[in-house]
């Protein structure tokens, strides 16, 4: 078992807690208050801007074999995932340019940017976002919401192409040969941030 698979097993309970969170359940059922999703969308947009910076900081340290992957991940996040957010923002009336980071978003992005000062630590810290959203998308796609806007969100994270990006992160994490105890600590802390992020300000 590689370290990424070990971390996934470690994170199952916190992933389950995310799937049971009222915000996620509301998306799954297509009944989430639009004001809540609008606020979440604004926060996640700000989060993803810093997530791109995390990939970029890691790319600066990366071995040659990982450099292209990290550039691709940064590109996909900036051009595809943020495009989804901009598209949904227009439908939900979100103000992406005027959004201000809430406490959960600020705490999470600060943690990730600091973790990325070390290559292996940074990969362990960012993995919960890639793996978690792929798992959430896959779970919610089994019985997708009727609301086409929420369904589009689910479909984006259930897309096999997104799952492939998450697996690339897993391979890089395994190949970076992190200290197992440090990897578990950074991964678990990031999973806690992931859960807290659904508590929309």
MDTraj code that builds the backbone (N, CA, C; nanometers):
import mdtraj as md
import numpy as np

residues = "UNK UNK UNK UNK UNK UNK UNK UNK UNK UNK UNK UNK UNK UNK UNK UNK UNK UNK UNK UNK UNK UNK UNK UNK UNK UNK UNK UNK UNK UNK UNK UNK UNK UNK UNK UNK UNK UNK UNK UNK UNK UNK UNK UNK UNK UNK UNK UNK UNK UNK UNK UNK UNK UNK UNK UNK UNK UNK UNK UNK UNK UNK UNK UNK UNK UNK UNK UNK UNK UNK UNK UNK UNK UNK UNK UNK UNK UNK UNK UNK UNK UNK UNK UNK UNK UNK UNK UNK UNK UNK UNK UNK UNK UNK UNK UNK UNK UNK UNK UNK UNK UNK UNK UNK UNK UNK UNK UNK UNK UNK UNK UNK UNK UNK UNK UNK UNK UNK UNK UNK UNK UNK UNK UNK UNK UNK UNK UNK UNK UNK UNK UNK UNK UNK UNK UNK UNK UNK UNK UNK UNK UNK UNK UNK UNK UNK UNK UNK UNK UNK UNK UNK UNK UNK UNK UNK UNK UNK UNK UNK UNK UNK UNK UNK UNK UNK UNK UNK UNK UNK UNK UNK UNK UNK UNK UNK UNK UNK UNK UNK UNK UNK UNK UNK UNK UNK UNK UNK UNK UNK UNK UNK UNK UNK UNK UNK UNK UNK UNK UNK UNK".split()
xyz = np.array([
    [0.0848, -0.1201, 0.0000],
    [0.0000, 0.0000, 0.0000],
    [0.0877, 0.1243, 0.0000],
    [0.0658, 0.2144, -0.0968],
    [0.1389, 0.3395, -0.1000],
    [0.0866, 0.4347, 0.0060],
    [0.1611, 0.5419, 0.0296],
    [0.1208, 0.6374, 0.1329],
    [-0.0119, 0.7040, 0.0974],
    [-0.0356, 0.7296, -0.0320],
    [-0.1615, 0.7948, -0.0705],
    [-0.2819, 0.7076, -0.0346],
    [-0.2718, 0.5785, -0.0621],
    [-0.3817, 0.4884, -0.0273],
    [-0.3991, 0.4794, 0.1230],
    [-0.2888, 0.4786, 0.1952],
    [-0.2967, 0.4767, 0.3420],
    [-0.3685, 0.6015, 0.3927],
    [-0.3380, 0.7152, 0.3343],
    [-0.4019, 0.8401, 0.3765],
    [-0.5505, 0.8397, 0.3419],
    [-0.5847, 0.7840, 0.2275],
    [-0.7261, 0.7747, 0.1909],
    [-0.8040, 0.6944, 0.2948],
    [-0.7468, 0.5836, 0.3385],
    [-0.8128, 0.5036, 0.4409],
    [-0.8258, 0.5830, 0.5708],
    [-0.7220, 0.6577, 0.6019],
    [-0.7236, 0.7415, 0.7218],
    [-0.8322, 0.8490, 0.7140],
    [-0.8583, 0.8966, 0.5933],
    [-0.9509, 1.0078, 0.5760],
    [-1.0960, 0.9694, 0.5552],
    [-1.1274, 0.8393, 0.5558],
    [-1.2634, 0.7966, 0.5224],
    [-1.3694, 0.8546, 0.6165],
    [-1.3412, 0.8605, 0.7440],
    [-1.4415, 0.9114, 0.8380],
    [-1.4693, 1.0595, 0.8154],
    [-1.3633, 1.1369, 0.7894],
    [-1.3836, 1.2794, 0.7635],
    [-1.4484, 1.3015, 0.6273],
    [-1.4234, 1.2133, 0.5325],
    [-1.4938, 1.2209, 0.4046],
    [-1.6424, 1.1925, 0.4253],
    [-1.6730, 1.0930, 0.5061],
    [-1.8131, 1.0620, 0.5371],
    [-1.8818, 1.1810, 0.6028],
    [-1.8085, 1.2501, 0.6917],
    [-1.8652, 1.3676, 0.7582],
    [-1.8949, 1.4778, 0.6568],
    [-1.8111, 1.4904, 0.5547],
    [-1.8385, 1.5889, 0.4495],
    [-1.9649, 1.5519, 0.3731],
    [-1.9776, 1.4252, 0.3375],
    [-2.0949, 1.3818, 0.2615],
    [-2.2235, 1.4001, 0.3405],
    [-2.2125, 1.3983, 0.4725],
    [-2.3301, 1.4159, 0.5580],
    [-2.3529, 1.5605, 0.5980],
    [-2.2628, 1.6492, 0.5599],
    [-2.2764, 1.7905, 0.5974],
    [-2.3995, 1.8508, 0.5283],
    [-2.4738, 1.9365, 0.5967],
    [-2.5948, 1.9935, 0.5368],
    [-2.5715, 2.0651, 0.4035],
    [-2.4573, 2.1304, 0.3877],
    [-2.4304, 2.1988, 0.2609],
    [-2.4157, 2.0975, 0.1486],
    [-2.3417, 1.9918, 0.1723],
    [-2.3232, 1.8894, 0.0693],
    [-2.4544, 1.8164, 0.0432],
    [-2.5285, 1.7859, 0.1500],
    [-2.6577, 1.7201, 0.1303],
    [-2.7525, 1.8092, 0.0495],
    [-2.7475, 1.9397, 0.0746],
    [-2.8327, 2.0303, -0.0006],
    [-2.7980, 2.0336, -0.1480],
    [-2.6688, 2.0275, -0.1794],
    [-2.6270, 2.0193, -0.3203],
    [-2.6757, 1.8882, -0.3804],
    [-2.6549, 1.7790, -0.3074],
    [-2.6934, 1.6464, -0.3566],
    [-2.8426, 1.6390, -0.3878],
    [-2.9223, 1.7028, -0.3045],
    [-3.0676, 1.6981, -0.3213],
    [-3.1197, 1.8098, -0.4103],
    [-3.0318, 1.9053, -0.4443],
    [-3.0738, 2.0181, -0.5264],
    [-3.1610, 2.1163, -0.4520],
    [-3.1549, 2.1125, -0.3170],
    [-3.2432, 2.1959, -0.2354],
    [-3.1668, 2.3022, -0.1559],
    [-3.0375, 2.3098, -0.1751],
    [-2.9585, 2.4043, -0.0967],
    [-3.0025, 2.5473, -0.1254],
    [-3.0190, 2.6253, -0.0203],
    [-3.0532, 2.7671, -0.0339],
    [-2.9518, 2.8343, -0.1256],
    [-3.0012, 2.9050, -0.2252],
    [-2.9116, 2.9694, -0.3215],
    [-2.8145, 3.0659, -0.2542],
    [-2.8557, 3.1288, -0.1466],
    [-2.7673, 3.2233, -0.0779],
    [-2.6478, 3.1507, -0.0166],
    [-2.6709, 3.0289, 0.0324],
    [-2.5624, 2.9503, 0.0897],
    [-2.4647, 2.9084, -0.0187],
    [-2.5163, 2.8596, -0.1309],
    [-2.4268, 2.8171, -0.2383],
    [-2.3516, 2.9366, -0.2959],
    [-2.4186, 3.0506, -0.3054],
    [-2.3522, 3.1719, -0.3562],
    [-2.2342, 3.2080, -0.2674],
    [-2.2551, 3.2031, -0.1370],
    [-2.1463, 3.2344, -0.0442],
    [-2.0350, 3.1304, -0.0542],
    [-2.0732, 3.0033, -0.0602],
    [-1.9721, 2.8973, -0.0740],
    [-1.8913, 2.9160, -0.2025],
    [-1.9612, 2.9493, -0.3104],
    [-1.8964, 2.9669, -0.4400],
    [-1.7926, 3.0793, -0.4347],
    [-1.8285, 3.1892, -0.3699],
    [-1.7342, 3.3009, -0.3563],
    [-1.6114, 3.2595, -0.2756],
    [-1.6347, 3.1863, -0.1668],
    [-1.5225, 3.1423, -0.0840],
    [-1.4339, 3.0430, -0.1593],
    [-1.4965, 2.9511, -0.2315],
    [-1.4176, 2.8505, -0.3022],
    [-1.3392, 2.9122, -0.4170],
    [-1.3927, 3.0149, -0.4769],
    [-1.3203, 3.0860, -0.5827],
    [-1.1908, 3.1453, -0.5264],
    [-1.2014, 3.2104, -0.4116],
    [-1.0826, 3.2673, -0.3476],
    [-0.9855, 3.1573, -0.3064],
    [-1.0404, 3.0475, -0.2564],
    [-0.9569, 2.9328, -0.2183],
    [-0.8778, 2.8814, -0.3385],
    [-0.9443, 2.8651, -0.4519],
    [-0.8789, 2.8063, -0.5683],
    [-0.7686, 2.8960, -0.6239],
    [-0.7841, 3.0259, -0.6100],
    [-0.6751, 3.1147, -0.6523],
    [-0.5478, 3.0836, -0.5739],
    [-0.5628, 3.0597, -0.4439],
    [-0.4456, 3.0239, -0.3638],
    [-0.4031, 2.8797, -0.3887],
    [-0.4953, 2.7945, -0.4238],
    [-0.4605, 2.6558, -0.4560],
    [-0.3664, 2.6511, -0.5769],
    [-0.3933, 2.7372, -0.6741],
    [-0.3033, 2.7492, -0.7896],
    [-0.1642, 2.7927, -0.7433],
    [-0.1600, 2.8843, -0.6475],
    [-0.0302, 2.9288, -0.5944],
    [0.0429, 2.8149, -0.5232],
    [-0.0326, 2.7277, -0.4569],
    [0.0283, 2.6114, -0.3919],
    [0.0934, 2.5212, -0.4966],
    [0.0214, 2.4894, -0.6030],
    [0.0792, 2.4097, -0.7107],
    [0.2046, 2.4766, -0.7669],
    [0.1975, 2.6066, -0.7830],
    [0.3112, 2.6797, -0.8399],
    [0.4318, 2.6759, -0.7462],
    [0.4055, 2.6886, -0.6167],
    [0.5159, 2.6839, -0.5205],
    [0.5795, 2.5452, -0.5188],
    [0.4980, 2.4426, -0.5309],
    [0.5515, 2.3071, -0.5357],
    [0.6256, 2.2810, -0.6661],
    [0.5753, 2.3357, -0.7758],
    [0.6423, 2.3170, -0.9052],
    [0.7846, 2.3706, -0.9009],
    [0.8074, 2.4775, -0.8284],
    [0.9413, 2.5366, -0.8175],
    [1.0389, 2.4383, -0.7523],
    [0.9874, 2.3511, -0.6658],
    [1.0716, 2.2548, -0.5941],
    [1.0729, 2.1169, -0.6586],
    [0.9865, 2.0935, -0.7547],
    [0.9583, 1.9585, -0.8020],
    [1.0752, 1.8952, -0.8759],
    [1.0886, 1.7630, -0.8626],
    [1.1799, 1.6908, -0.9503],
    [1.1280, 1.7001, -1.0936],
    [1.2161, 1.6813, -1.1881],
    [1.1780, 1.6973, -1.3287],
    [1.0598, 1.6086, -1.3674],
    [1.0536, 1.4896, -1.3088],
    [0.9465, 1.3961, -1.3437],
    [0.8082, 1.4452, -1.3009],
    [0.8032, 1.5380, -1.2069],
    [0.6746, 1.5877, -1.1558],
    [0.6392, 1.7263, -1.2081],
    [0.7335, 1.7937, -1.2685],
    [0.7126, 1.9341, -1.3043],
    [0.5935, 1.9511, -1.3984],
    [0.5875, 1.8687, -1.5016],
    [0.4769, 1.8807, -1.5970],
    [0.3425, 1.8550, -1.5332],
    [0.3378, 1.7570, -1.4419],
    [0.2122, 1.7270, -1.3735],
    [0.1631, 1.8471, -1.2939],
    [0.2537, 1.9112, -1.2210],
    [0.2139, 2.0248, -1.1367],
    [0.1728, 2.1440, -1.2216],
    [0.2409, 2.1652, -1.3323],
    [0.2000, 2.2729, -1.4236],
    [0.0613, 2.2428, -1.4803],
    [0.0385, 2.1164, -1.5184],
    [-0.0934, 2.0771, -1.5701],
    [-0.2026, 2.0964, -1.4653],
    [-0.1734, 2.0603, -1.3403],
    [-0.2716, 2.0753, -1.2336],
    [-0.3039, 2.2215, -1.2084],
    [-0.2015, 2.3058, -1.2082],
    [-0.2255, 2.4491, -1.1910],
    [-0.3077, 2.5035, -1.3072],
    [-0.2752, 2.4605, -1.4282],
    [-0.3475, 2.5064, -1.5476],
    [-0.4934, 2.4615, -1.5433],
    [-0.5160, 2.3345, -1.5090],
    [-0.6521, 2.2830, -1.5026],
    [-0.7350, 2.3557, -1.3978],
    [-0.6747, 2.3804, -1.2822],
    [-0.7468, 2.4513, -1.1756],
    [-0.7815, 2.5925, -1.2189],
    [-0.6841, 2.6612, -1.2770],
    [-0.7045, 2.8024, -1.3113],
    [-0.8012, 2.8191, -1.4283],
    [-0.7903, 2.7323, -1.5292],
    [-0.8680, 2.7531, -1.6507],
    [-0.9979, 2.6732, -1.6558],
    [-1.0031, 2.5581, -1.5902],
    [-1.1233, 2.4764, -1.5987],
    [-1.2095, 2.4887, -1.4734],
    [-1.1482, 2.4665, -1.3573],
    [-1.2271, 2.4714, -1.2345],
    [-1.2756, 2.6128, -1.2050],
    [-1.1888, 2.7110, -1.2244],
    [-1.2317, 2.8491, -1.2005],
    [-1.3324, 2.8948, -1.3058],
    [-1.3244, 2.8391, -1.4266],
    [-1.4246, 2.8713, -1.5287],
    [-1.5623, 2.8204, -1.4865],
    [-1.5657, 2.7010, -1.4254],
    [-1.6920, 2.6493, -1.3726],
    [-1.7475, 2.7455, -1.2688],
    [-1.6632, 2.7935, -1.1801],
    [-1.7084, 2.8857, -1.0756],
    [-1.7608, 3.0162, -1.1357],
    [-1.6919, 3.0664, -1.2367],
    [-1.7379, 3.1915, -1.2990],
    [-1.8728, 3.1713, -1.3681],
    [-1.8891, 3.0552, -1.4316],
    [-2.0154, 3.0258, -1.4978],
    [-2.1295, 3.0146, -1.3973],
    [-2.1058, 2.9416, -1.2892],
    [-2.2085, 2.9274, -1.1862],
    [-2.2347, 3.0597, -1.1148],
    [-2.1309, 3.1408, -1.1001],
    [-2.1480, 3.2711, -1.0344],
    [-2.2509, 3.3558, -1.1073],
    [-2.2478, 3.3496, -1.2399],
    [-2.3435, 3.4279, -1.3186],
    [-2.4870, 3.3800, -1.2929],
    [-2.5031, 3.2511, -1.2683],
    [-2.6367, 3.1953, -1.2470],
    [-2.6864, 3.2151, -1.1042],
    [-2.5938, 3.2266, -1.0102],
    [-2.6328, 3.2420, -0.8700],
    [-2.6159, 3.3859, -0.8192],
    [-2.5685, 3.4758, -0.9040],
    [-2.5502, 3.6146, -0.8633],
    [-2.4357, 3.6349, -0.7667],
    [-2.3337, 3.5499, -0.7755],
    [-2.2179, 3.5618, -0.6861],
    [-2.1259, 3.6749, -0.7316],
    [-2.0652, 3.7409, -0.6351],
    [-1.9725, 3.8515, -0.6627],
    [-1.8297, 3.8012, -0.6379],
    [-1.7717, 3.7371, -0.7372],
    [-1.6395, 3.6789, -0.7192],
    [-1.5323, 3.7853, -0.6984],
    [-1.5419, 3.8942, -0.7711],
    [-1.4397, 3.9984, -0.7606],
    [-1.4469, 4.0735, -0.6289],
    [-1.5660, 4.0843, -0.5721],
    [-1.5819, 4.1591, -0.4483],
    [-1.5816, 4.0726, -0.3238],
    [-1.5621, 3.9419, -0.3404],
    [-1.5684, 3.8499, -0.2270],
    [-1.4530, 3.8722, -0.1307],
    [-1.4809, 3.8514, -0.0033],
    [-1.3801, 3.8645, 0.1023],
    [-1.3686, 3.7299, 0.1725],
    [-1.2459, 3.6850, 0.1953],
    [-1.2240, 3.5548, 0.2591],
    [-1.2844, 3.5498, 0.3983],
    [-1.3604, 3.4443, 0.4237],
    [-1.4060, 3.4160, 0.5584],
    [-1.2973, 3.3420, 0.6346],
    [-1.3206, 3.3210, 0.7626],
    [-1.2193, 3.2583, 0.8484],
    [-1.1816, 3.1167, 0.8038],
    [-1.2769, 3.0288, 0.7679],
    [-1.2362, 2.8941, 0.7250],
    [-1.1470, 2.8946, 0.6017],
    [-1.1804, 2.9799, 0.5054],
    [-1.1015, 2.9889, 0.3827],
    [-0.9618, 3.0420, 0.4123],
    [-0.9534, 3.1471, 0.4917],
    [-0.8234, 3.2071, 0.5241],
    [-0.7357, 3.1085, 0.6006],
    [-0.7946, 3.0354, 0.6947],
    [-0.7172, 2.9381, 0.7723],
    [-0.6657, 2.8262, 0.6828],
    [-0.7492, 2.7801, 0.5922],
    [-0.7112, 2.6685, 0.5059],
    [-0.6016, 2.7101, 0.4075],
    [-0.6198, 2.8221, 0.3410],
    [-0.5200, 2.8626, 0.2417],
    [-0.3865, 2.8963, 0.3078],
    [-0.3903, 2.9565, 0.4259],
    [-0.2653, 2.9845, 0.4979],
    [-0.1922, 2.8549, 0.5305],
    [-0.2682, 2.7555, 0.5763],
    [-0.2107, 2.6253, 0.6069],
    [-0.1461, 2.5632, 0.4831],
    [-0.2152, 2.5661, 0.3698],
    [-0.1626, 2.5052, 0.2477],
    [-0.0377, 2.5761, 0.1975],
    [-0.0403, 2.7079, 0.1988],
    [0.0750, 2.7829, 0.1485],
    [0.1972, 2.7623, 0.2370],
    [0.1758, 2.7509, 0.3660],
    [0.2881, 2.7234, 0.4566],
    [0.3387, 2.5804, 0.4383],
    [0.2474, 2.4853, 0.4222],
    [0.2870, 2.3462, 0.4018],
    [0.3689, 2.3298, 0.2750],
    [0.3384, 2.4085, 0.1737],
    [0.4065, 2.3971, 0.0447],
    [0.5508, 2.4456, 0.0486],
    [0.5967, 2.4956, 0.1625],
    [0.7382, 2.5298, 0.1768],
    [0.8248, 2.4043, 0.1702],
    [0.7644, 2.2883, 0.1995],
    [0.8336, 2.1595, 0.1876],
    [0.7578, 2.0757, 0.0853],
    [0.8289, 2.0154, -0.0071],
    [0.7645, 1.9474, -0.1196],
    [0.6715, 1.8336, -0.0740],
    [0.7212, 1.7412, 0.0027],
    [0.6388, 1.6273, 0.0450],
    [0.5249, 1.6700, 0.1364],
    [0.5531, 1.7610, 0.2288],
    [0.4480, 1.8119, 0.3171],
    [0.3369, 1.8767, 0.2355],
    [0.3771, 1.9550, 0.1364],
    [0.2800, 2.0253, 0.0540],
    [0.1914, 1.9305, -0.0248],
    [0.2502, 1.8237, -0.0790],
    [0.1704, 1.7261, -0.1529],
    [0.0706, 1.6562, -0.0613],
    [0.1140, 1.6222, 0.0603],
    [0.0227, 1.5579, 0.1555],
    [-0.0903, 1.6526, 0.1952],
    [-0.0598, 1.7800, 0.2076],
    [-0.1603, 1.8784, 0.2492],
    [-0.2619, 1.9076, 0.1399],
    [-0.2195, 1.9058, 0.0139],
    [-0.3130, 1.9390, -0.0936],
    [-0.3963, 1.8191, -0.1387],
    [-0.3502, 1.6995, -0.1053],
    [-0.4182, 1.5800, -0.1558],
    [-0.5648, 1.5682, -0.1119],
    [-0.6018, 1.6063, 0.0117],
    [-0.7429, 1.5939, 0.0507],
    [-0.8398, 1.6687, -0.0399],
    [-0.7992, 1.7804, -0.0945],
    [-0.8889, 1.8558, -0.1816],
    [-0.9136, 1.7793, -0.3118],
    [-0.8063, 1.7337, -0.3759],
    [-0.8209, 1.6612, -0.5020],
    [-0.8953, 1.5292, -0.4816],
    [-0.8511, 1.4510, -0.3849],
    [-0.9135, 1.3211, -0.3594],
    [-1.0564, 1.3375, -0.3084],
    [-1.0760, 1.4289, -0.2154],
    [-1.2072, 1.4468, -0.1547],
    [-1.3138, 1.4894, -0.2535],
    [-1.2831, 1.5870, -0.3376],
    [-1.3835, 1.6330, -0.4339],
    [-1.4120, 1.5275, -0.5387],
    [-1.3113, 1.4501, -0.5770],
    [-1.3342, 1.3406, -0.6698],
    [-1.4285, 1.2375, -0.6078],
    [-1.4084, 1.2064, -0.4802],
    [-1.4944, 1.1107, -0.4109],
    [-1.6356, 1.1665, -0.3900],
    [-1.6448, 1.2925, -0.3541],
    [-1.7760, 1.3550, -0.3351],
    [-1.8515, 1.3584, -0.4678],
    [-1.7835, 1.3996, -0.5742],
    [-1.8476, 1.4019, -0.7055],
    [-1.8975, 1.2645, -0.7466],
    [-1.8148, 1.1628, -0.7263],
    [-1.8525, 1.0262, -0.7626],
    [-1.9741, 0.9803, -0.6809],
    [-1.9751, 1.0108, -0.5524],
    [-2.0863, 0.9678, -0.4663],
    [-2.2165, 1.0376, -0.5046],
    [-2.2088, 1.1687, -0.5296],
    [-2.3301, 1.2444, -0.5597],
    [-2.3828, 1.2144, -0.6999],
    [-2.2952, 1.1692, -0.7899],
    [-2.3371, 1.1403, -0.9270],
    [-2.4224, 1.0143, -0.9363],
    [-2.4218, 0.9319, -0.8322],
    [-2.5047, 0.8108, -0.8319],
    [-2.6521, 0.8481, -0.8407],
    [-2.6906, 0.9549, -0.7724],
    [-2.8286, 1.0037, -0.7757],
    [-2.8220, 1.1557, -0.7856],
    [-2.7918, 1.2079, -0.9053],
    [-2.7636, 1.3513, -0.9194],
    [-2.8854, 1.4393, -0.8942],
    [-2.8615, 1.5639, -0.8508],
    [-2.9736, 1.6555, -0.8251],
    [-3.0453, 1.6936, -0.9538],
    [-3.1733, 1.7213, -0.9407],
    [-3.2524, 1.7600, -1.0582],
    [-3.2195, 1.9017, -1.1043],
    [-3.1857, 1.9899, -1.0098],
    [-3.1508, 2.1274, -1.0458],
    [-3.0279, 2.1230, -1.1378],
    [-3.0407, 2.1737, -1.2614],
    [-2.9300, 2.1603, -1.3574],
    [-2.8023, 2.2317, -1.3140],
    [-2.8165, 2.3362, -1.2326],
    [-2.6968, 2.4078, -1.1870],
    [-2.6177, 2.3229, -1.0886],
    [-2.6857, 2.2618, -0.9927],
    [-2.6168, 2.1748, -0.8976],
    [-2.5668, 2.0474, -0.9662],
    [-2.6424, 1.9989, -1.0642],
    [-2.5992, 1.8805, -1.1377],
    [-2.4698, 1.9091, -1.2138],
    [-2.4585, 2.0276, -1.2693],
    [-2.3356, 2.0633, -1.3423],
    [-2.2161, 2.0655, -1.2483],
    [-2.2371, 2.1137, -1.1263],
    [-2.1304, 2.1127, -1.0257],
    [-2.0894, 1.9690, -0.9942],
    [-2.1893, 1.8820, -0.9704],
    [-2.1610, 1.7418, -0.9408],
    [-2.0886, 1.6749, -1.0578],
    [-2.1388, 1.6980, -1.1781],
    [-2.0795, 1.6345, -1.2959],
    [-1.9332, 1.6732, -1.3138],
    [-1.8995, 1.7959, -1.2794],
    [-1.7616, 1.8419, -1.2964],
    [-1.6653, 1.7643, -1.2079],
    [-1.7079, 1.7374, -1.0844],
    [-1.6200, 1.6660, -0.9924],
    [-1.6319, 1.5143, -1.0055],
    [-1.7387, 1.4666, -1.0710],
    [-1.7521, 1.3239, -1.0998],
    [-1.6835, 1.2856, -1.2302],
    [-1.6392, 1.3835, -1.3052],
    [-1.5753, 1.3604, -1.4354],
    [-1.4513, 1.2722, -1.4189],
    [-1.4391, 1.1674, -1.4988],
    [-1.3181, 1.0837, -1.4919],
    [-1.1888, 1.1627, -1.5111],
    [-1.1951, 1.2726, -1.5847],
    [-1.0750, 1.3545, -1.6038],
    [-1.0300, 1.4166, -1.4723],
    [-1.1262, 1.4539, -1.3863],
    [-1.0893, 1.5080, -1.2557],
    [-1.0336, 1.3975, -1.1675],
    [-1.0923, 1.2797, -1.1739],
    [-1.0404, 1.1657, -1.0977],
    [-0.8976, 1.1338, -1.1402],
    [-0.8693, 1.1487, -1.2697],
    [-0.7339, 1.1224, -1.3193],
    [-0.6344, 1.2222, -1.2618],
    [-0.6764, 1.3488, -1.2471],
    [-0.5885, 1.4488, -1.1856],
    [-0.5594, 1.4128, -1.0403],
    [-0.6626, 1.3649, -0.9703],
    [-0.6432, 1.3245, -0.8309],
    [-0.5449, 1.2076, -0.8219],
    [-0.5553, 1.1137, -0.9161],
    [-0.4631, 0.9999, -0.9145],
    [-0.3201, 1.0440, -0.9446],
    [-0.3044, 1.1427, -1.0288],
    [-0.1701, 1.1946, -1.0555],
    [-0.1097, 1.2532, -0.9282],
    [-0.1932, 1.3210, -0.8502],
    [-0.1461, 1.3728, -0.7207],
    [-0.1041, 1.2577, -0.6300],
    [-0.1820, 1.1496, -0.6311],
    [-0.1502, 1.0337, -0.5472],
    [-0.0161, 0.9732, -0.5864],
    [0.0082, 0.9615, -0.7163],
    [0.1346, 0.9046, -0.7642],
    [0.2521, 0.9928, -0.7233],
    [0.2359, 1.1243, -0.7403],
    [0.3442, 1.2147, -0.7006],
    [0.3712, 1.2058, -0.5510],
    [0.2643, 1.1961, -0.4731],
    [0.2805, 1.1850, -0.3287],
    [0.3568, 1.0578, -0.2934],
    [0.3184, 0.9469, -0.3536],
    [0.3893, 0.8218, -0.3282],
    [0.5372, 0.8330, -0.3675],
    [0.5626, 0.8901, -0.4837],
    [0.6993, 0.8991, -0.5351],
    [0.7863, 0.9965, -0.4564],
    [0.7222, 1.0897, -0.3866],
    [0.8004, 1.1851, -0.3076],
    [0.8531, 1.1228, -0.1780],
    [0.8037, 1.0026, -0.1457],
    [0.8488, 0.9278, -0.0278],
    [0.8510, 1.0135, 0.0990],
    [0.7347, 1.0678, 0.1376],
    [0.7314, 1.1535, 0.2565],
    [0.7527, 1.0731, 0.3839],
    [0.7895, 1.1434, 0.4895],
    [0.7900, 1.0821, 0.6217],
    [0.6447, 1.0461, 0.6553],
    [0.6146, 0.9197, 0.6837],
    [0.4744, 0.8797, 0.7027],
    [0.4009, 0.9567, 0.8122],
    [0.4690, 0.9811, 0.9226],
    [0.4030, 1.0521, 1.0327],
    [0.3698, 1.1955, 0.9926],
    [0.4624, 1.2615, 0.9238],
    [0.4360, 1.3991, 0.8792],
    [0.3236, 1.4004, 0.7747],
    [0.3267, 1.3050, 0.6829],
    [0.2226, 1.2988, 0.5803],
    [0.0850, 1.2806, 0.6442],
    [0.0772, 1.1913, 0.7426],
    [-0.0518, 1.1701, 0.8110],
    [-0.0984, 1.2975, 0.8805],
    [-0.0059, 1.3685, 0.9429],
    [-0.0420, 1.4898, 1.0156],
    [-0.0921, 1.5989, 0.9203],
    [-0.0198, 1.6200, 0.8105],
    [-0.0613, 1.7241, 0.7153],
    [-0.1905, 1.6866, 0.6449],
    [-0.2044, 1.5604, 0.6082],
    [-0.3261, 1.5145, 0.5414],
    [-0.4471, 1.5307, 0.6336],
    [-0.4337, 1.4869, 0.7579],
    [-0.5463, 1.4936, 0.8520],
    [-0.5868, 1.6371, 0.8808],
    [-0.4880, 1.7241, 0.8969],
    [-0.5204, 1.8651, 0.9208],
    [-0.5948, 1.9235, 0.8013],
    [-0.5514, 1.8897, 0.6808],
    [-0.6198, 1.9400, 0.5616],
    [-0.7613, 1.8841, 0.5513],
    [-0.7806, 1.7591, 0.5877],
    [-0.9152, 1.7017, 0.5867],
    [-1.0064, 1.7762, 0.6840],
    [-0.9524, 1.8167, 0.7981],
    [-1.0333, 1.8949, 0.8929],
    [-1.0707, 2.0303, 0.8325],
    [-0.9762, 2.0909, 0.7610],
    [-1.0073, 2.2172, 0.6932],
    [-1.1147, 2.1962, 0.5864],
    [-1.1074, 2.0842, 0.5142],
    [-1.2070, 2.0558, 0.4117],
    [-1.3468, 2.0503, 0.4723],
    [-1.3589, 1.9833, 0.5847],
    [-1.4897, 1.9725, 0.6503],
    [-1.5365, 2.1102, 0.6981],
    [-1.4475, 2.1859, 0.7591],
    [-1.4848, 2.3179, 0.8109],
    [-1.5253, 2.4138, 0.6992],
    [-1.4707, 2.3913, 0.5801],
    [-1.4984, 2.4812, 0.4676],
    [-1.6462, 2.4812, 0.4278],
    [-1.7142, 2.3690, 0.4543],
    [-1.8561, 2.3631, 0.4190],
    [-1.9442, 2.4464, 0.5122],
    [-1.8876, 2.4911, 0.6254],
    [-1.9619, 2.5808, 0.7155],
    [-1.9566, 2.7209, 0.6571],
    [-2.0438, 2.7451, 0.5634],
    [-2.0392, 2.8686, 0.4851],
    [-2.0562, 2.9905, 0.5748],
    [-1.9672, 3.0906, 0.5601],
    [-1.9802, 3.2111, 0.6446],
    [-2.1050, 3.2911, 0.6116],
])
top = md.Topology()
chain = top.add_chain()
for i, resn in enumerate(residues, 1):
    res = top.add_residue(resn, chain, resSeq=i)
    for name in ("N", "CA", "C"):
        top.add_atom(name, md.element.get_by_symbol(name[0]), res)
traj = md.Trajectory(xyz[None], top)
